[in-house]
Amino acid sequence: MAAIRKRNKRWFAEVRKGGYPARRKSFRTKGEADKWATAIEAAIDAEEDLPSQQSLKRTVADMLERYKKTEAPKKKDKRNVIRHADFWIEKIGSLRLGHLTRAQVVEIRDELAKDRSPATVNRYLATLRHACNLAATDWEWMRPVLLRKLILKESRGRVRFLDQDETDRLLKATRNTDNNYLYPIVLIALTTGARRREILDLRWQDVDLITGRAIVQETKNTDRRSLALIPVIVEELRTLRKVRRIDNDFVFAHANTGDSAYYQIEKAWRQARAAAKIENFRFHDLRHSCASNMAKNGATTTEIAAVLGHRTLEMVKRYSHLTEQHALDVAERTALKLLSNTKH
């Protein structure tokens, strides 16, 4: 209820209602005080975006620390989610949730976009948006903050793949590194289109060296997928199995911890790429190289999507010009053969 009091020729209005913090303001006249108090009570009744007690007690850092503890472990890219959360904590961690506004997030987004790609900026925004949604709906710590439609427009995914000479140089360089895992890992990526994380998460129980098959248990879209291992990969894996760690089931286990050897592979990959003098090429581009080689050898977009594990054809449209060119080449060869055997 509103309380109106006069003090030293000024009228003071105070509104206390529900779980909202008390609102106070002074006015020249009693009429102005009554009008303001009535408007505040109406806004609270309408559940407009007024800060609650919880939102003024909790900070953005409180929200994101809870998010890191409860939600990040559920994510496949846990490391990145934690890194994104820590970024927001550094920027606005001390801010009370009740004072968080869309404008503040937009300002930081634009600053972030100066030296990061739109896709990367959108990942940072996604972490904050998800945390705010949970804080508003599940935890009841704050009122909803409108963070939708903040994402930046992302450019279409690039297509960079190796030509035959680059492939030869890269494979030679991977064999010459001190890391025994890099060569078979690159071979698997190049011939199956598997992502790096999918390869590094392979366990021996997922690999059948007799049939030359490996099962990716958990992919980016959560589906299982089978990988065809060519004989040279099978031989490499047989060699690795002879010296495998008996206390760990990762095919490519870290030498010391037994965990997935991500950082060891990243270092060796950069060294091999530099030694092969291959520029503007990421590990993920091995996936593109696999798809482009399939297209050049006559695979349809449907077949490429099946091998890469895409649920729709949208992601493989970038290779359609290669499959079309192959189809045209086949049609031309067929026509020439037909005419050469036909009297006309």
Secondary structure, 3 states (H helix, E strand, C coil): CEEEEEECCEEEEEECCCCCCCEEEEECCHHHHHHHHHHHHHHHHCCCCCCCHHHHHCEHHHHHHHHHHHCHHHCCCHHHHHHHHHHHHHHHCCCEHHHCCHHHHHHHHHHHCCCCCHHHHHHHHHHHHHHHHHHHHCCCCCCCCCCCCCCCCCCCCCCCCCCHHHHHHHHHHHHCCCCCCHHHHHHHHHHHCCCHHHHHCCEHHHEECCCCEEEECCCCCCCCEEEECCHHHHHHHHHHHHCCCCCCCECCECCCCCCECHHHHHHHHHHHHHHCCCCCCCCCHHHHHHHHHHHHCCCCHHHHHHHHCCCCCHHHHHHHHHHHHHHHHHHHHHHHHHHHCCCC
